[in-house]
């Protein structure tokens, strides 16, 4: 781990909170699209495609947070074909430099969104499984709130560390 000053640790906490703020907007968007699906079932297929993009954005936001943490503390993300999966798993393990970022339960929930994001990137939108999208949307609020809470605990830890470091 590279040596970090109090100011640098505070900056990491701010960056994480900024990313969480962006992700909070997704919560409202996902709810709004869900209401449109219920309001206009004839166009539901199009709205499901939009939901798929929102769910893709959700996991991408999670991964941005994870990437920021490992980049700042460990110097970079894992490499190799399965780096996305390894990055998610790494967040559940306490490192010498920092505590675990998320629980195993949260990682298991997020793993489904990681897999779905891969699908969204590799198929035509009209080929997406609307039942899978609906299930992910249904599970999203609990997954998001659990993730948000655990990241906020990590941010609070960073703030405590920063308070104890000299600049």
C-alpha positions as a Python dict, from the first residue, in 0.01 Angstrom:
ca = {
    (1, 'X'): (0, 0, 0),
    (2, 'X'): (121, 344, -77),
    (3, 'X'): (140, 597, 201),
    (4, 'X'): (-165, 825, 208),
    (5, 'X'): (-203, 1159, 381),
    (6, 'X'): (-509, 1267, 573),
    (7, 'X'): (-607, 1492, 283),
    (8, 'X'): (-578, 1204, 34),
    (9, 'X'): (-789, 973, 250),
    (10, 'X'): (-1055, 1245, 286),
    (11, 'X'): (-1049, 1288, -93),
    (12, 'X'): (-1115, 916, -141),
    (13, 'X'): (-1411, 939, 98),
    (14, 'X'): (-1547, 1237, -98),
    (15, 'X'): (-1507, 1053, -430),
    (16, 'X'): (-1694, 751, -293),
    (17, 'X'): (-1977, 969, -165),
    (18, 'X'): (-2000, 1149, -499),
    (19, 'X'): (-2036, 815, -675),
    (20, 'X'): (-2302, 707, -424),
    (21, 'X'): (-2486, 1031, -499),
    (22, 'X'): (-2489, 949, -869),
    (23, 'X'): (-2616, 602, -792),
    (24, 'X'): (-2900, 743, -579),
    (25, 'X'): (-3038, 902, -894),
    (26, 'X'): (-3069, 555, -1046),
    (27, 'X'): (-3305, 451, -769),
    (28, 'X'): (-3554, 717, -874),
    (29, 'X'): (-3508, 638, -1242),
    (30, 'X'): (-3565, 266, -1193),
    (31, 'X'): (-3884, 337, -1000),
    (32, 'X'): (-4006, 578, -1269),
    (33, 'X'): (-3947, 326, -1547),
    (34, 'X'): (-4122, 57, -1344),
    (35, 'X'): (-4426, 284, -1314),
    (36, 'X'): (-4423, 330, -1692),
    (37, 'X'): (-4421, -47, -1742),
    (38, 'X'): (-4730, -74, -1524),
    (39, 'X'): (-4897, 230, -1682),
    (40, 'X'): (-4833, 131, -2045),
    (41, 'X'): (-4807, -250, -2075),
    (42, 'X'): (-4823, -230, -2456),
    (43, 'X'): (-4481, -63, -2457),
    (44, 'X'): (-4341, -268, -2168),
    (45, 'X'): (-4079, -436, -2389),
    (46, 'X'): (-3920, -97, -2464),
    (47, 'X'): (-3929, 0, -2099),
    (48, 'X'): (-3765, -329, -2003),
    (49, 'X'): (-3481, -241, -2238),
    (50, 'X'): (-3446, 89, -2052),
    (51, 'X'): (-3453, -95, -1718),
    (52, 'X'): (-3172, -318, -1845),
    (53, 'X'): (-2962, -8, -1910),
    (54, 'X'): (-3038, 127, -1561),
    (55, 'X'): (-2940, -207, -1403),
    (56, 'X'): (-2622, -206, -1611),
    (57, 'X'): (-2549, 144, -1479),
    (58, 'X'): (-2611, 26, -1123),
    (59, 'X'): (-2345, -242, -1136),
    (60, 'X'): (-2108, -14, -1325),
    (61, 'X'): (-2140, 236, -1038),
    (62, 'X'): (-2064, -37, -785),
    (63, 'X'): (-1760, -136, -984),
    (64, 'X'): (-1641, 225, -1008),
    (65, 'X'): (-1645, 240, -629),
    (66, 'X'): (-1454, -89, -602),
    (67, 'X'): (-1203, 24, -864),
    (68, 'X'): (-1143, 351, -685),
    (69, 'X'): (-1074, 169, -360),
    (70, 'X'): (-829, -83, -503),
    (71, 'X'): (-660, 179, -720),
    (72, 'X'): (-601, 411, -426),
    (73, 'X'): (-501, 144, -175),
    (74, 'X'): (-354, -138, -385),
    (75, 'X'): (-233, 46, -694),
    (76, 'X'): (-477, -109, -940),
    (77, 'X'): (-749, -354, -1030),
    (78, 'X'): (-691, -724, -1077),
    (79, 'X'): (-596, -828, -1430),
    (80, 'X'): (-702, -1116, -1648),
    (81, 'X'): (-1022, -1226, -1814),
    (82, 'X'): (-1211, -1261, -1485),
    (83, 'X'): (-1096, -938, -1322),
    (84, 'X'): (-1456, -815, -1272),
    (85, 'X'): (-1544, -1122, -1066),
    (86, 'X'): (-1217, -1111, -872),
    (87, 'X'): (-1264, -742, -794),
    (88, 'X'): (-1609, -813, -650),
    (89, 'X'): (-1477, -1102, -442),
    (90, 'X'): (-1183, -895, -318),
    (91, 'X'): (-1424, -640, -170),
    (92, 'X'): (-1549, -900, 78),
    (93, 'X'): (-1203, -968, 221),
    (94, 'X'): (-1030, -748, 474),
    (95, 'X'): (-694, -636, 339),
    (96, 'X'): (-394, -525, 544),
    (97, 'X'): (-469, -172, 425),
    (98, 'X'): (-845, -164, 483),
    (99, 'X'): (-1140, -364, 619),
    (100, 'X'): (-1377, -559, 398),
    (101, 'X'): (-1582, -314, 195),
    (102, 'X'): (-1898, -522, 153),
    (103, 'X'): (-2040, -836, 309),
    (104, 'X'): (-2043, -1174, 139),
    (105, 'X'): (-2423, -1147, 120),
    (106, 'X'): (-2401, -818, -68),
    (107, 'X'): (-2138, -963, -302),
    (108, 'X'): (-2365, -1259, -376),
    (109, 'X'): (-2650, -1022, -460),
    (110, 'X'): (-2423, -804, -674),
    (111, 'X'): (-2287, -1106, -860),
    (112, 'X'): (-2621, -1143, -1036),
    (113, 'X'): (-2602, -781, -1153),
    (114, 'X'): (-2244, -834, -1270),
    (115, 'X'): (-2358, -1132, -1478),
    (116, 'X'): (-2651, -935, -1615),
    (117, 'X'): (-2428, -643, -1708),
    (118, 'X'): (-2221, -883, -1915),
    (119, 'X'): (-2537, -997, -2095),
    (120, 'X'): (-2647, -637, -2162),
    (121, 'X'): (-2309, -564, -2319),
    (122, 'X'): (-2319, -870, -2544),
    (123, 'X'): (-2672, -915, -2681),
    (124, 'X'): (-2919, -703, -2868),
    (125, 'X'): (-3159, -529, -2634),
    (126, 'X'): (-3461, -697, -2794),
    (127, 'X'): (-3313, -1036, -2696),
    (128, 'X'): (-3300, -956, -2324),
    (129, 'X'): (-3500, -1177, -2088),
    (130, 'X'): (-3775, -954, -1945),
    (131, 'X'): (-3842, -1196, -1660),
    (132, 'X'): (-3481, -1171, -1550),
    (133, 'X'): (-3497, -793, -1573),
    (134, 'X'): (-3818, -789, -1366),
    (135, 'X'): (-3655, -1012, -1101),
    (136, 'X'): (-3346, -790, -1084),
    (137, 'X'): (-3564, -479, -1056),
    (138, 'X'): (-3761, -644, -777),
    (139, 'X'): (-3439, -729, -590),
    (140, 'X'): (-3275, -395, -666),
    (141, 'X'): (-3406, -186, -372),
    (142, 'X'): (-3276, -427, -108),
    (143, 'X'): (-2948, -482, -294),
    (144, 'X'): (-2894, -109, -347),
    (145, 'X'): (-2973, -11, 13),
    (146, 'X'): (-2752, -285, 154),
    (147, 'X'): (-2468, -180, -79),
    (148, 'X'): (-2516, 188, 0),
    (149, 'X'): (-2514, 124, 374),
    (150, 'X'): (-2197, -86, 360),
    (151, 'X'): (-2014, 169, 144),
    (152, 'X'): (-2118, 444, 384),
    (153, 'X'): (-1970, 240, 671),
    (154, 'X'): (-1646, 219, 471),
    (155, 'X'): (-1656, 595, 405),
    (156, 'X'): (-1701, 655, 778),
    (157, 'X'): (-1399, 433, 843),
    (158, 'X'): (-1199, 642, 595),
    (159, 'X'): (-1301, 961, 773),
    (160, 'X'): (-1188, 814, 1107),
    (161, 'X'): (-854, 716, 954),
    (162, 'X'): (-812, 1064, 803),
    (163, 'X'): (-880, 1226, 1139),
    (164, 'X'): (-598, 1021, 1292),
    (165, 'X'): (-342, 1092, 1019),
    (166, 'X'): (-122, 1397, 1006),
    (167, 'X'): (-113, 1588, 676),
}
